[in-house]
Amino acid sequence: MGKASKATKKFVSSGQLKKTIQARHKKQQIQKRFEKRRGNKDSKGKGRTVAEDEEGGDDNDEERAQEGSKRMTVDSFLNGDFMNESDDEGLDAGIPSEDEEEDEGDEGSDDDGSFASVDDLDEEGENHLLELSKLAEKDPEFYKYLQENDQELLNFNPGAIPEAESSGDEGGDEDVDMEEEEQVPVLTKEHLKQWQKSLLQQRSLRALRKLLIAFGSAAHMNEDGQVLAWSIDNSSVYNKLVTTALRYTPIVLEHHVPYKTLPNGKFKSPTQTQKFKTLQKLILSHFHNVTHILSQLTDEDTLRLALTESAKLVPYIISSRKSVKAYLKKCLDLWSSGSDTIRIAAFLSIRRLASSSDESILDSILKSAYLTLIRSSKSTSAHTLPSINLMKNSASEVFCIDHSSTYQQAFGYIRQLAIHLRNSMKIKSKEAYKNVYNWQFVHCVDFWCIVLARGCDVEAEAATGKESEMRPLIYPLVQVCLGAIKLVPNSRSHPFHLQIIRSLLHLTKHTQIYIPISTYLVPILVSCLSPSSRPKSSTLRPLDLDVQIRIPQQYVKTRVLSESLTEETVYLLAEWLASVPVHGSIAFPEIVVPVVIVLKKSLKNSKTGSGKEQTLLKVLLERVDESARWMDQKRKAVQFSPSKIGDVQEWEKNIKAKLIDDTPLGKYVKVQRKTREKRRKLIEKAREGEHEVLEED
């Protein structure tokens, strides 16, 4: 009998031989009876040949062995002719020598013809058994996962590696070219355990290929018209397969084709070696399957795992723009619509893509992330606001990766805001005003304030030793904000004004640039202290100004509205007065004079009596006067003139470090922050149905 091919050896070791032979004999018997009914004369010859093959298999094998030049055919193999040989002869005939196995390596696997060359790379993994002992140090998270889920993989016997490798090739039943249609094999946990051992012990590329083919079957198992290599009929096997493929693939690839991480956090794709070129098609196919399965996973833990592990494959697929585009689109969908944990995991995957050295990919990410944020912020409520804030804060981190790329994007989008504002100022109609007075405009302004505050932060610039390239954008953004406030100055638009002022306040705190916010806060306080008519009593609940840009009609001219506006405005004014650019200035006593004079005059002319508004404002004015006297006391020791700018800046630098802790106004703001934070947590608990009782301190 001729020597068996590599595919034959795989099929013998798979344990499916006996079943296949029985199925073939049964089919031949049915065909035999069918031909007898039709009166086929040749059927007897066929039946006789089959009987002779079954009874005299040894003689036929001897004849085939004498011929020498002929190989075993599929029919003779599936008829089980060689099963009548002795065990020793069968063993010798079924296992080729090492040289012959190398020659036949490329012909034996039809499992996935385009990936067949991956098996040839697997010989390099035999010298890496020592890495298992270092796994706890190199990747403690993966080692912990193995301890919890696959303890037996950590307790393997090194002497059994060749045996494990031979037993790990369970997918060989697909390599036999059969004339009849076979039933798709069922994947079991035993298959997965054997593949896991080969991956863990030898970083086997052969086992990885089989695992990823099975993963592809799992990703497309519910689709019509798909030819699957494996059938999965158990949910636990499905989950095990998905988890194994996601966790093991990055580890094996990093071992065989490592990539470089630059000091600035960006990465470079692996060198274009022959091994990487051979593996690239397999990697892209697997990444496509991962992107596809992200739409199907419903379990939150598995979905988060898929996002986390797929991000580790990004350096290997970054050259494929089609894969990058599809993956980015899916991550952005999850970033804008998932739960908080899924949003964070999706954002980390987006940031991984943005860490590429390719600037065009970063530009695409910035545009797509900004447009996704705008679409998600069209409507805002108490329930959607936290997720929108999460998106704004996370997106700002991506925008600060490369300041030069962000400058180009931010310049165009801030210019768009300015154009909307200019058109509204020219037309002056209710419809034109709506182009500015809407939630999307508010969130866009707030987002760019967050980006510039992060990118132009004084401490961050001091750490890098240079000024941010985005700093020139602060002035046009501030002008757009102040113009939007002045567009519609009526009282019903005060919530919109406060939204913009909060964004400017955040910007001035981090960049330490003086912005005249008090000019727009004081008129709101004056209108609350001196209303055109006496406020109406109402049983309405306090107005949540965080989720309002226009006062509802039922709140107009009510005491509830007046108290809510006064409380919020007083807090924002105190925050601005206590900020570094204002309170840290040597001219603080002079800066606060106009504010104090106007507010004291409004208090004196107030007609609403000693209400909550007056109490809040009086306390603030007392703290401002105390802080002004504190600054006067500090200035008495000054020996330089105002013309000595360098000495002035050095003196202010020493003062700024003591603002929050030492000054009366700083202590007042600190207490107010704690009180507001405590009340915010109580409101959230009550909103979630935890029956918290809201009480004023």
PLY file of the C-alpha trace (Angstrom):
ply
format ascii 1.0
element vertex 697
property float x
property float y
property float z
element edge 696
property int vertex1
property int vertex2
end_header
0.00 0.00 0.00
1.34 3.47 -0.84
2.24 6.00 1.79
-0.59 7.97 3.33
-0.74 11.72 2.77
-0.72 14.22 5.59
-4.48 14.67 5.21
-4.93 10.91 5.57
-2.89 10.86 8.76
-4.96 13.72 10.16
-8.19 11.97 9.28
-7.05 8.72 10.96
-6.10 10.57 14.16
-9.44 12.42 14.27
-11.36 9.33 15.43
-14.05 9.78 12.73
-12.78 7.00 10.45
-15.04 4.22 11.68
-18.19 6.30 11.35
-17.25 7.43 7.85
-16.58 3.86 6.70
-19.90 2.65 8.07
-21.76 5.49 6.39
-20.07 4.74 3.07
-20.84 1.00 3.25
-24.46 1.76 4.05
-24.72 4.06 1.06
-23.14 1.48 -1.21
-25.63 -1.15 -0.08
-28.54 1.17 -0.82
-27.07 1.94 -4.23
-26.61 -1.78 -4.85
-30.27 -2.55 -4.11
-31.38 0.34 -6.29
-29.33 -0.87 -9.24
-30.72 -4.43 -8.87
-34.25 -3.08 -9.15
-33.34 -1.31 -12.35
-31.84 -4.49 -13.73
-28.36 -3.09 -14.04
-26.06 -5.90 -15.10
-22.98 -4.28 -13.72
-24.39 -4.14 -10.22
-23.33 -7.70 -9.51
-19.81 -6.88 -10.50
-19.84 -3.88 -8.24
-21.27 -5.85 -5.37
-18.73 -8.56 -5.90
-15.91 -6.08 -5.97
-17.03 -4.58 -2.70
-17.27 -8.02 -1.09
-13.87 -8.97 -2.41
-12.44 -5.75 -1.07
-13.89 -6.45 2.34
-12.71 -10.05 2.50
-9.43 -9.85 0.65
-8.17 -6.47 1.64
-4.69 -7.77 2.46
-4.16 -9.22 -1.04
-5.24 -5.97 -2.65
-2.95 -3.99 -0.39
-0.02 -6.22 -1.32
-0.72 -5.66 -5.01
-0.91 -1.91 -4.48
2.31 -1.98 -2.49
4.06 -3.87 -5.31
2.96 -1.28 -7.82
4.73 1.42 -5.75
4.03 4.26 -8.09
0.32 4.55 -7.21
-0.98 6.38 -4.10
-3.91 5.29 -1.93
-7.17 6.50 -3.46
-10.05 8.04 -1.52
-12.30 5.08 -2.34
-9.85 2.49 -1.07
-9.24 4.53 2.07
-12.93 5.03 2.86
-13.68 1.37 2.18
-11.39 0.57 5.08
-9.12 -1.77 3.08
-6.08 -1.06 5.16
-7.90 -1.72 8.45
-7.24 -5.47 8.05
-3.48 -4.97 8.25
-1.52 -5.60 11.39
-1.10 -2.72 13.81
2.60 -2.43 13.14
2.17 -2.32 9.39
-0.63 0.23 9.64
1.44 2.40 11.92
4.43 2.30 9.60
2.33 3.00 6.53
0.28 5.82 8.05
3.08 7.98 9.47
5.53 9.47 6.94
9.11 10.31 7.81
10.10 13.84 8.80
11.48 14.67 5.34
8.38 13.34 3.60
6.10 15.23 5.98
7.80 18.50 5.11
7.37 17.82 1.40
3.69 17.05 1.78
2.87 19.88 4.21
1.42 22.16 1.57
-0.91 19.59 0.00
-2.60 18.05 3.00
-4.85 20.83 4.31
-7.90 21.93 2.40
-9.42 23.26 5.62
-8.90 26.77 4.40
-6.70 26.83 1.37
-5.75 30.48 1.61
-4.38 29.97 5.13
-2.58 26.65 4.50
0.87 28.27 4.52
0.31 29.36 8.13
0.96 25.78 9.24
4.52 25.90 7.87
5.36 28.72 10.29
4.38 26.62 13.28
7.72 24.82 13.48
9.24 27.93 15.06
7.08 27.66 18.19
8.73 24.58 19.70
11.46 26.44 21.58
9.20 28.64 23.69
7.97 26.39 26.50
9.88 28.43 29.06
7.60 31.41 28.44
4.80 29.74 30.35
6.73 30.11 33.59
7.06 33.84 32.89
3.40 34.32 32.01
2.48 35.55 35.49
5.00 38.38 35.19
4.45 39.34 31.55
0.65 39.21 31.48
-0.80 38.84 35.00
-4.35 39.55 33.79
-4.25 36.65 31.31
-2.55 34.40 33.87
-5.32 35.17 36.37
-7.92 34.35 33.71
-6.26 30.95 33.14
-6.20 30.23 36.86
-9.92 30.90 37.12
-11.11 29.24 33.93
-8.43 26.87 32.56
-6.35 25.64 35.47
-5.49 22.40 33.67
-3.63 24.33 30.96
-1.15 25.59 33.53
-0.44 22.05 34.79
0.55 20.41 31.52
3.29 17.79 31.03
6.10 19.05 28.76
6.89 15.47 27.70
3.46 15.13 26.18
3.77 18.08 23.79
4.23 16.08 20.56
1.28 13.90 21.53
-0.83 16.92 22.32
0.07 18.47 18.99
-0.97 15.39 17.08
-4.18 15.11 19.04
-4.89 18.83 18.59
-5.56 18.51 14.88
-9.23 17.74 15.28
-10.29 19.66 12.22
-8.73 17.25 9.71
-12.01 15.69 8.72
-12.54 18.71 6.51
-9.33 18.05 4.55
-10.55 14.86 2.85
-11.96 15.37 -0.61
-15.11 13.25 -0.53
-17.47 12.77 -3.42
-20.49 12.80 -1.13
-21.59 15.67 1.04
-20.45 15.28 4.66
-22.16 16.40 7.82
-20.54 19.49 9.43
-18.58 18.36 12.52
-19.79 19.48 15.94
-17.38 21.55 18.02
-16.84 20.31 21.58
-14.95 21.55 24.60
-12.34 18.85 24.01
-11.41 20.49 20.73
-11.01 23.83 22.49
-8.93 22.38 25.32
-6.51 20.73 22.89
-6.16 23.94 20.87
-5.64 25.91 24.07
-2.82 23.59 25.14
-1.05 23.98 21.81
-1.46 27.76 21.94
-0.29 28.05 25.52
2.60 25.60 25.32
4.00 26.30 21.86
2.22 29.42 20.61
1.10 27.11 17.81
0.07 28.88 14.62
-1.58 25.69 13.37
-3.82 25.58 16.42
-4.47 29.31 16.08
-5.64 28.84 12.49
-8.07 26.11 13.52
-9.34 28.20 16.41
-9.96 31.22 14.19
-11.74 29.12 11.56
-14.06 27.84 14.30
-14.52 31.44 15.53
-15.55 32.45 12.01
-18.19 29.73 12.08
-19.46 31.11 15.40
-19.62 34.65 14.01
-21.72 33.62 10.97
-23.60 30.61 12.36
-27.07 32.17 12.14
-26.76 33.49 8.62
-28.29 31.95 5.52
-26.07 30.81 2.67
-22.91 30.53 4.81
-20.68 27.46 4.44
-19.49 26.73 7.99
-16.53 24.60 8.99
-17.98 23.77 12.41
-21.38 23.32 13.96
-21.95 24.67 17.49
-24.95 23.30 19.34
-24.09 24.32 22.90
-24.17 27.82 24.37
-21.34 27.10 26.80
-19.14 25.88 23.92
-20.03 29.02 21.97
-19.07 31.29 24.87
-15.90 29.30 25.48
-14.92 29.53 21.81
-15.52 33.28 21.61
-13.62 33.94 24.84
-10.71 31.70 23.86
-10.33 33.22 20.38
-10.49 36.77 21.72
-8.01 36.23 24.56
-5.46 33.94 22.92
-5.12 35.55 19.48
-3.34 38.78 20.57
-0.91 36.79 22.75
0.10 34.40 19.97
0.42 37.18 17.39
2.49 39.36 19.71
4.85 36.42 20.18
5.34 35.70 16.46
5.03 39.21 14.94
5.65 41.85 17.65
5.10 45.55 16.98
6.84 48.64 18.38
5.35 51.20 20.77
6.91 54.65 20.48
7.72 56.89 23.49
4.82 59.21 22.65
2.32 56.35 23.03
1.83 55.70 19.33
2.64 52.36 17.72
4.22 51.18 14.50
2.91 48.20 12.58
5.02 45.01 12.57
7.87 44.82 10.10
6.82 43.37 6.76
8.57 40.04 7.19
7.63 36.89 5.30
5.92 35.54 8.40
3.78 38.65 8.82
2.83 38.62 5.14
1.76 34.99 5.50
-0.29 35.71 8.63
-1.84 38.97 7.45
-4.73 37.44 5.55
-5.60 35.24 8.52
-5.47 38.25 10.86
-7.67 40.39 8.61
-10.21 37.58 8.27
-10.35 37.17 12.05
-10.65 40.94 12.61
-13.52 41.08 10.15
-15.26 38.32 12.10
-14.69 40.19 15.39
-16.19 43.36 13.92
-19.13 41.35 12.66
-19.77 39.61 15.99
-19.83 42.95 17.87
-23.30 43.49 16.40
-24.52 40.11 17.66
-23.23 39.92 21.22
-25.80 40.74 23.88
-23.92 39.82 27.03
-22.26 42.97 28.38
-19.17 41.21 29.76
-18.50 39.38 26.49
-19.05 42.54 24.46
-16.63 44.46 26.66
-14.10 41.64 26.29
-14.49 41.71 22.51
-13.84 45.46 22.41
-10.86 45.25 24.76
-9.15 42.34 23.01
-9.89 43.53 19.48
-8.10 46.80 20.29
-4.91 44.76 20.77
-5.15 43.61 17.13
-5.28 47.15 15.72
-1.52 47.37 14.93
-1.84 44.33 12.65
-4.76 45.62 10.55
-3.98 49.34 10.41
-2.86 49.04 6.78
-6.35 47.88 5.72
-8.48 51.02 5.45
-11.62 48.98 4.87
-11.17 47.09 8.15
-10.32 50.29 10.04
-13.40 52.07 8.69
-15.79 49.23 9.58
-14.28 48.80 13.05
-14.38 52.55 13.77
-18.01 52.78 12.72
-19.00 49.94 15.04
-17.03 51.37 17.97
-18.64 54.78 17.50
-22.09 53.20 17.52
-21.36 51.46 20.82
-19.70 54.61 22.20
-22.85 56.62 21.57
-25.52 54.10 22.55
-24.19 51.51 25.02
-24.04 51.41 28.79
-21.30 53.33 30.60
-18.92 50.34 30.72
-19.46 49.59 27.03
-19.00 53.27 26.14
-15.67 53.34 27.96
-14.48 50.10 26.34
-15.50 51.39 22.89
-13.72 54.68 23.53
-10.51 52.86 24.51
-10.68 50.99 21.20
-11.16 54.30 19.35
-8.19 55.79 21.19
-6.13 52.76 20.21
-6.95 53.43 16.58
-6.03 57.09 17.08
-2.61 56.05 18.41
-1.58 55.01 14.92
1.30 56.84 13.27
-0.93 57.46 10.24
-2.28 61.02 10.50
-5.06 60.39 7.97
-6.59 57.80 10.29
-6.51 60.28 13.18
-8.25 62.94 11.05
-10.98 60.46 10.14
-11.45 59.54 13.81
-11.70 63.19 14.90
-14.33 64.00 12.28
-16.39 60.88 12.96
-16.24 61.28 16.76
-17.35 64.94 16.59
-20.27 64.20 14.24
-21.35 61.27 16.43
-21.29 63.55 19.47
-23.44 66.17 17.72
-26.03 63.60 16.68
-26.20 62.18 20.21
-26.71 65.61 21.84
-29.74 66.69 19.86
-32.03 66.24 22.86
-30.92 66.50 26.47
-32.65 65.39 29.65
-31.68 64.43 33.17
-31.26 60.84 31.98
-29.17 61.51 28.85
-26.98 64.31 30.21
-24.51 62.01 32.07
-23.86 59.94 28.94
-23.39 63.08 26.83
-20.91 64.45 29.37
-19.06 61.12 29.27
-18.83 61.35 25.49
-17.56 64.94 25.60
-14.90 64.22 28.21
-13.69 61.05 26.50
-13.67 62.59 23.01
-11.63 65.53 24.28
-8.87 63.08 25.20
-8.66 61.85 21.60
-8.61 65.42 20.33
-5.62 66.20 22.54
-3.44 63.39 21.17
-2.10 65.54 18.35
-2.59 69.30 18.78
-1.69 70.19 15.20
-4.33 67.84 13.74
-6.88 69.04 16.30
-6.17 72.69 15.44
-7.17 72.09 11.83
-10.38 70.31 12.79
-11.29 72.71 15.61
-10.69 75.77 13.45
-13.25 74.61 10.89
-15.89 73.60 13.42
-15.56 76.76 15.55
-15.87 78.75 12.31
-19.12 76.90 11.61
-20.46 77.99 14.99
-19.48 81.57 14.22
-21.28 81.42 10.85
-24.47 80.18 12.53
-24.23 83.03 15.01
-23.61 85.64 12.30
-26.59 84.46 10.23
-28.85 84.64 13.28
-27.69 88.16 14.07
-28.37 89.30 10.51
-31.79 87.76 10.01
-33.14 88.38 13.54
-36.09 86.05 13.35
-37.41 83.38 15.70
-36.37 80.61 13.30
-32.90 82.10 12.88
-32.44 82.29 16.64
-33.21 78.59 16.90
-30.02 77.84 14.93
-28.09 79.09 17.96
-30.44 78.56 20.89
-30.49 74.76 20.79
-28.81 71.91 22.65
-26.45 71.02 19.83
-24.95 74.51 19.84
-24.61 74.42 23.64
-22.87 71.05 23.67
-20.58 72.01 20.76
-19.45 75.14 22.59
-18.98 73.18 25.80
-17.03 70.47 23.99
-14.56 72.90 22.45
-14.12 74.62 25.80
-13.27 71.24 27.31
-10.82 70.46 24.49
-9.03 73.80 24.75
-9.03 73.64 28.55
-7.35 70.22 28.40
-4.96 71.06 25.59
-3.99 74.55 26.83
-3.93 73.75 30.54
-1.23 75.81 32.26
0.17 72.84 34.18
0.26 70.65 31.07
2.07 73.36 29.09
4.57 73.80 31.94
5.25 70.05 31.91
5.93 70.00 28.17
7.85 73.27 28.24
6.01 74.78 25.27
2.76 76.52 24.47
-0.01 74.46 22.90
-0.72 74.94 19.21
-4.42 75.23 20.03
-4.08 78.33 22.23
-4.84 80.78 19.35
-8.33 79.21 19.12
-9.33 80.44 22.60
-10.06 84.01 21.51
-12.45 83.18 18.61
-14.25 80.60 20.74
-14.77 83.12 23.57
-16.09 85.67 21.08
-18.60 83.14 19.73
-19.75 82.36 23.28
-20.19 85.99 24.31
-21.97 86.79 21.04
-24.40 83.90 21.63
-25.21 85.25 25.11
-25.95 88.72 23.73
-28.06 87.40 20.83
-31.29 87.04 22.86
-30.88 88.81 26.24
-34.45 88.28 27.51
-35.16 86.59 30.84
-36.53 83.33 29.40
-33.13 82.69 27.80
-31.21 82.93 31.09
-30.73 79.13 31.33
-29.00 79.18 27.92
-26.74 82.03 29.11
-25.80 80.07 32.23
-24.93 77.01 30.13
-22.48 79.06 28.05
-21.05 80.77 31.13
-20.33 77.38 32.77
-18.29 76.40 29.72
-16.34 79.68 29.78
-15.72 79.28 33.49
-14.23 75.84 32.93
-12.01 77.29 30.20
-10.73 80.21 32.27
-9.90 77.99 35.25
-7.57 75.75 33.25
-6.03 78.25 30.85
-5.86 81.08 33.43
-7.02 83.57 30.82
-9.15 86.44 32.09
-12.68 86.37 30.59
-15.15 89.11 31.70
-17.95 86.78 32.78
-19.30 89.05 35.54
-20.68 91.41 32.88
-23.26 88.72 31.99
-23.93 87.34 35.48
-24.69 90.59 37.30
-27.69 91.51 35.06
-29.30 88.15 35.85
-29.01 88.84 39.60
-30.35 92.36 39.18
-33.42 91.09 37.29
-34.10 88.54 40.06
-33.75 91.15 42.82
-35.82 93.83 41.06
-38.51 92.04 39.02
-41.06 94.00 37.03
-43.85 92.49 39.13
-44.11 90.67 42.42
-43.18 86.97 42.03
-46.09 84.55 42.13
-46.15 81.78 44.68
-46.13 78.33 43.17
-46.06 74.67 44.15
-43.75 73.74 41.27
-40.58 71.88 42.11
-37.26 73.78 41.76
-36.16 74.17 38.17
-33.15 72.02 37.20
-31.10 74.53 35.22
-28.56 71.87 34.15
-31.06 70.42 31.68
-32.80 73.63 30.55
-31.94 76.19 27.90
-35.26 78.04 28.04
-37.58 78.71 30.97
-40.87 76.77 30.68
-43.98 78.93 30.52
-45.38 77.70 33.83
-42.26 78.94 35.68
-42.34 82.49 34.33
-42.54 85.14 37.09
-42.67 82.57 39.89
-40.71 82.67 43.14
-39.41 79.15 42.46
-37.73 80.39 39.29
-36.34 83.51 40.97
-34.75 81.49 43.77
-33.31 78.87 41.39
-31.78 81.48 39.10
-30.35 83.50 42.01
-28.79 80.46 43.66
-27.14 79.26 40.44
-25.96 82.71 39.39
-24.49 83.53 42.82
-22.55 80.27 42.77
-21.16 80.89 39.27
-20.21 84.46 40.18
-18.42 83.21 43.31
-16.57 80.59 41.21
-15.44 83.28 38.78
-14.33 85.69 41.51
-12.38 82.90 43.24
-10.68 81.73 40.03
-6.94 82.22 39.56
-7.11 84.89 36.82
-9.36 87.08 39.03
-8.57 86.40 42.67
-4.93 85.68 41.90
-4.48 89.12 40.39
-2.78 91.82 42.43
-5.60 94.12 41.27
-8.40 91.99 42.79
-9.74 94.76 45.09
-10.16 97.04 42.07
-11.67 94.31 39.86
-14.55 93.61 42.25
-15.51 97.27 42.82
-18.03 97.53 39.91
-19.61 94.19 40.83
-19.99 95.08 44.51
-21.42 98.55 43.80
-24.12 97.30 41.38
-25.19 94.39 43.60
-25.35 96.50 46.75
-27.47 99.07 44.94
-29.80 96.30 43.71
-30.15 94.94 47.22
-31.04 98.37 48.51
-33.72 98.91 45.85
-35.10 95.38 46.07
-38.87 95.21 46.61
-39.17 91.52 47.38
-38.28 91.83 51.08
-35.84 89.63 52.98
-36.14 86.54 50.84
-33.74 83.75 49.94
-32.27 85.76 47.06
-31.14 88.62 49.33
-29.64 86.22 51.87
-27.55 84.41 49.26
-26.30 87.66 47.76
-25.47 89.28 51.11
-23.32 86.32 52.14
-21.45 86.48 48.85
-20.79 90.22 49.14
-19.47 89.76 52.68
-16.98 87.12 51.49
-15.90 89.33 48.59
-15.25 92.30 50.92
-13.23 90.07 53.26
-11.13 88.74 50.38
-10.52 92.27 49.08
-9.22 93.30 52.53
-7.09 90.11 52.62
-5.49 91.08 49.31
-4.92 94.66 50.54
-3.11 93.27 53.54
-0.85 91.19 51.28
-0.09 94.18 49.04
1.21 96.32 51.88
4.54 94.50 51.81
5.07 95.09 48.08
8.26 97.06 47.24
7.97 97.19 43.43
5.98 99.50 41.16
3.23 98.38 38.75
5.62 98.86 35.82
7.77 95.93 37.01
5.75 93.26 35.23
8.20 90.48 36.06
8.03 91.22 39.78
4.23 91.45 39.62
3.95 88.03 37.96
6.31 86.46 40.47
4.30 87.91 43.37
1.04 86.67 41.87
2.55 83.23 41.36
3.21 82.93 45.10
-0.32 84.11 45.93
-2.13 81.70 43.56
-1.08 78.63 45.52
-2.90 79.88 48.64
-6.20 81.00 47.12
-8.51 78.08 47.91
-7.26 77.38 51.41
-6.52 80.82 52.84
-8.85 83.41 51.37
-12.39 83.94 52.74
-13.88 83.70 49.25
-11.92 80.52 48.52
-13.24 78.85 51.68
-16.79 79.95 50.85
-16.60 78.42 47.33
-15.16 75.21 48.72
-18.12 74.79 51.09
-20.58 75.59 48.30
-19.07 72.91 46.06
-19.42 70.25 48.74
-23.03 71.26 49.42
-23.97 71.14 45.73
-22.25 67.81 45.22
-24.09 66.30 48.17
-27.42 67.56 46.90
-26.67 66.30 43.38
-26.06 62.78 44.73
-29.32 62.87 46.67
-31.23 63.93 43.56
-29.65 61.11 41.54
-30.62 58.55 44.16
-34.16 59.87 44.25
-34.32 59.78 40.46
-33.22 56.14 40.49
-36.07 55.28 42.84
-34.13 54.79 46.07
-36.66 56.89 48.04
-34.15 59.41 49.32
-35.60 62.32 51.25
-34.32 65.62 49.92
-33.70 68.11 52.67
-32.06 71.49 52.59
-29.05 71.92 54.90
0 1
1 2
2 3
3 4
4 5
5 6
6 7
7 8
8 9
9 10
10 11
11 12
12 13
13 14
14 15
15 16
16 17
17 18
18 19
19 20
20 21
21 22
22 23
23 24
24 25
25 26
26 27
27 28
28 29
29 30
30 31
31 32
32 33
33 34
34 35
35 36
36 37
37 38
38 39
39 40
40 41
41 42
42 43
43 44
44 45
45 46
46 47
47 48
48 49
49 50
50 51
51 52
52 53
53 54
54 55
55 56
56 57
57 58
58 59
59 60
60 61
61 62
62 63
63 64
64 65
65 66
66 67
67 68
68 69
69 70
70 71
71 72
72 73
73 74
74 75
75 76
76 77
77 78
78 79
79 80
80 81
81 82
82 83
83 84
84 85
85 86
86 87
87 88
88 89
89 90
90 91
91 92
92 93
93 94
94 95
95 96
96 97
97 98
98 99
99 100
100 101
101 102
102 103
103 104
104 105
105 106
106 107
107 108
108 109
109 110
110 111
111 112
112 113
113 114
114 115
115 116
116 117
117 118
118 119
119 120
120 121
121 122
122 123
123 124
124 125
125 126
126 127
127 128
128 129
129 130
130 131
131 132
132 133
133 134
134 135
135 136
136 137
137 138
138 139
139 140
140 141
141 142
142 143
143 144
144 145
145 146
146 147
147 148
148 149
149 150
150 151
151 152
152 153
153 154
154 155
155 156
156 157
157 158
158 159
159 160
160 161
161 162
162 163
163 164
164 165
165 166
166 167
167 168
168 169
169 170
170 171
171 172
172 173
173 174
174 175
175 176
176 177
177 178
178 179
179 180
180 181
181 182
182 183
183 184
184 185
185 186
186 187
187 188
188 189
189 190
190 191
191 192
192 193
193 194
194 195
195 196
196 197
197 198
198 199
199 200
200 201
201 202
202 203
203 204
204 205
205 206
206 207
207 208
208 209
209 210
210 211
211 212
212 213
213 214
214 215
215 216
216 217
217 218
218 219
219 220
220 221
221 222
222 223
223 224
224 225
225 226
226 227
227 228
228 229
229 230
230 231
231 232
232 233
233 234
234 235
235 236
236 237
237 238
238 239
239 240
240 241
241 242
242 243
243 244
244 245
245 246
246 247
247 248
248 249
249 250
250 251
251 252
252 253
253 254
254 255
255 256
256 257
257 258
258 259
259 260
260 261
261 262
262 263
263 264
264 265
265 266
266 267
267 268
268 269
269 270
270 271
271 272
272 273
273 274
274 275
275 276
276 277
277 278
278 279
279 280
280 281
281 282
282 283
283 284
284 285
285 286
286 287
287 288
288 289
289 290
290 291
291 292
292 293
293 294
294 295
295 296
296 297
297 298
298 299
299 300
300 301
301 302
302 303
303 304
304 305
305 306
306 307
307 308
308 309
309 310
310 311
311 312
312 313
313 314
314 315
315 316
316 317
317 318
318 319
319 320
320 321
321 322
322 323
323 324
324 325
325 326
326 327
327 328
328 329
329 330
330 331
331 332
332 333
333 334
334 335
335 336
336 337
337 338
338 339
339 340
340 341
341 342
342 343
343 344
344 345
345 346
346 347
347 348
348 349
349 350
350 351
351 352
352 353
353 354
354 355
355 356
356 357
357 358
358 359
359 360
360 361
361 362
362 363
363 364
364 365
365 366
366 367
367 368
368 369
369 370
370 371
371 372
372 373
373 374
374 375
375 376
376 377
377 378
378 379
379 380
380 381
381 382
382 383
383 384
384 385
385 386
386 387
387 388
388 389
389 390
390 391
391 392
392 393
393 394
394 395
395 396
396 397
397 398
398 399
399 400
400 401
401 402
402 403
403 404
404 405
405 406
406 407
407 408
408 409
409 410
410 411
411 412
412 413
413 414
414 415
415 416
416 417
417 418
418 419
419 420
420 421
421 422
422 423
423 424
424 425
425 426
426 427
427 428
428 429
429 430
430 431
431 432
432 433
433 434
434 435
435 436
436 437
437 438
438 439
439 440
440 441
441 442
442 443
443 444
444 445
445 446
446 447
447 448
448 449
449 450
450 451
451 452
452 453
453 454
454 455
455 456
456 457
457 458
458 459
459 460
460 461
461 462
462 463
463 464
464 465
465 466
466 467
467 468
468 469
469 470
470 471
471 472
472 473
473 474
474 475
475 476
476 477
477 478
478 479
479 480
480 481
481 482
482 483
483 484
484 485
485 486
486 487
487 488
488 489
489 490
490 491
491 492
492 493
493 494
494 495
495 496
496 497
497 498
498 499
499 500
500 501
501 502
502 503
503 504
504 505
505 506
506 507
507 508
508 509
509 510
510 511
511 512
512 513
513 514
514 515
515 516
516 517
517 518
518 519
519 520
520 521
521 522
522 523
523 524
524 525
525 526
526 527
527 528
528 529
529 530
530 531
531 532
532 533
533 534
534 535
535 536
536 537
537 538
538 539
539 540
540 541
541 542
542 543
543 544
544 545
545 546
546 547
547 548
548 549
549 550
550 551
551 552
552 553
553 554
554 555
555 556
556 557
557 558
558 559
559 560
560 561
561 562
562 563
563 564
564 565
565 566
566 567
567 568
568 569
569 570
570 571
571 572
572 573
573 574
574 575
575 576
576 577
577 578
578 579
579 580
580 581
581 582
582 583
583 584
584 585
585 586
586 587
587 588
588 589
589 590
590 591
591 592
592 593
593 594
594 595
595 596
596 597
597 598
598 599
599 600
600 601
601 602
602 603
603 604
604 605
605 606
606 607
607 608
608 609
609 610
610 611
611 612
612 613
613 614
614 615
615 616
616 617
617 618
618 619
619 620
620 621
621 622
622 623
623 624
624 625
625 626
626 627
627 628
628 629
629 630
630 631
631 632
632 633
633 634
634 635
635 636
636 637
637 638
638 639
639 640
640 641
641 642
642 643
643 644
644 645
645 646
646 647
647 648
648 649
649 650
650 651
651 652
652 653
653 654
654 655
655 656
656 657
657 658
658 659
659 660
660 661
661 662
662 663
663 664
664 665
665 666
666 667
667 668
668 669
669 670
670 671
671 672
672 673
673 674
674 675
675 676
676 677
677 678
678 679
679 680
680 681
681 682
682 683
683 684
684 685
685 686
686 687
687 688
688 689
689 690
690 691
691 692
692 693
693 694
694 695
695 696
